Amino acid sequence: MSQNMPIKTLEAVLNDIISIKLKDQRTFRGRLTRCDMYMNLTLTDAEELESNETKAKYGQLLLRGNNILWIQIPT
């Protein structure tokens, strides 16, 4: 398996809505607009979720790759 596979998977879903859970247990959802080789992600129309309910809305959000626990992409 190639080390670049996660990045290629993310590049394939650019402009799609994804969900991200951070190591501090916060969950965010938004439209993926950028990703880099460090798994840093930029979301637009981002929102923070709590129990699947919107807790806060953000216009644009940058999430550092080293803080990401998991990423859920559309199937």
FENKA-V242709 format. One record per helix or strand of 2 or more residues. SS is the DSSP state (alpha for helix, beta for strand). FROM is the first residue (numbers start at 1). LEN is the number of residues. If there is no record, write none. Layout:
ss->SS from->FROM len->LEN
ss->SS from->FROM len->LEN
//
This chain:
ss->alpha from->5 len->8
ss->beta from->17 len->6
ss->beta from->27 len->9
ss->beta from->41 len->10
ss->beta from->53 len->11
ss->alpha from->65 len->3
ss->beta from->68 len->5
//
